[in-house]
Amino acid sequence: MKILFIAAGFLFTALGVVGVFLPILPTVPFLLLASVCFAKGSEKVNRWFKSTNLYKNNLEEFQKSGSMTLKTKLCILLPVSAMLLFAFLMMHNIPGRVTIIVLIVIKYYFFIFRIKTLK
């Protein structure tokens, strides 16, 4: 079972790395999943993961305090908002557009009111 957690951790890490470069993939949720998988899979692999710059730059502060800097929030919100706006403009049916608007509202609500902003 531990090998499955480690394999899943590496899969989520790879998706998180891709998410750094592609705004349609969210980086932080995949790295959080990777962290959980590594913690359940192997203490050695978990220590390695937590020593990487990928973890330190994207997750360390969030996992410690549940908060992000304004810069981190904007780096997540702006590219995703641009992709959703593009999808909204390309979508020609009403249910699709309503779904995109709901996603945008939920995303901004979560980032503004649920995640604390560090100074």
N, C-alpha and C positions, 0 to 999 in steps of 0.2 A: 504494500500500500504506500509506503514511503516513496518508492520509486515513482509512482503515479503522481504524488504531490510534487516531487522535484521536476518531473517532466512537465507538468502543468505550469509550474513556476517559470520554467524556461520559455514555455510557449507564451505566457502572459508577459514576460519580460520582452520577448521579441515583438509582440504586438504593441507594447508600450514604447519601444524604441522607434517603431514605424510611426506611432502616433506623434512622436516629437517632430517628424518631418511632414506628416500629412494631417492637416487640421480636421479631417473627417473622423479620425480615430482619436479617442480621448486617451491621453497618456496616463494620467493619475489613476483612474479606476483600474486599468490593467496592471499598473505597478503595485497598487494595493492588493490586488488578487495574487500577484506574484509573491509579495511579501508574506501573505497568509500561507500560501502553498509551501514556500521555503521554510517557514517557521514550523509547519507540521511535518515537513519531509526530512530535514536535516539541519542540525544546529550549525554544522560547518558551512554548508551552502548558505544558510541564513546570514551568518556572520559575513561571508564574502559579499552577498548581495547588499547588505547594509553598509559595506565599506566602499561601494562603487559611487562614482560621481552621479550616475543616473538616479540612484536612491537619494543621495544627499541633496541634489538640486531640486528634485521634484516631490519627495515624500517626507523627508526627515522632520521638517517643522510641522507639516500637516499631521503626521502620526503622533508627534509629541503633544501638540496643543490643539489640534483640530482647527487651525487657522492658517491663513496664507497672506502673503504680502499683496499689496495692490497690484504690483507688477506681475506677479504670478497669476492673479485672477484675470488681469487684462490679457495676458498671453494665452490664457485658456478661452476666455469669452470672445475676444474679437475674431480670431480665425473661424471658430465654430459659428459665430453669428453671421459672418460673411458667407459661409457655405450654406447655412440655412436660408439666408436671404436670397442667394442664388437659386436654391431649390424652390423657394416660394415664387420667385419670378418666372421660373420655368414651368411650374405646376399650373395646369389650366382647369383643374376641377376643384370645387369648393371644399369637399371633405379633406382633400390633401392640403389645401392652404390653411384650413382651420387647424389641422393637426400640427402643421409647422408653427403656427402662431402659438398654440398651446405649449409646444416644446420650448419655444423661445421664452415665454412667460415663466414656465417652471424653472428653466435654467437660470434666468436672472433672479428670480425669487430665491432660489437655493443659494446662489453665490452672494447675493446682497444681504439676505436676512439670516441664513443658516450657518454660513462660514464666516467666522470672525476675520477681520482684516488687521494684519500686523502693521505697525508703523516702522 
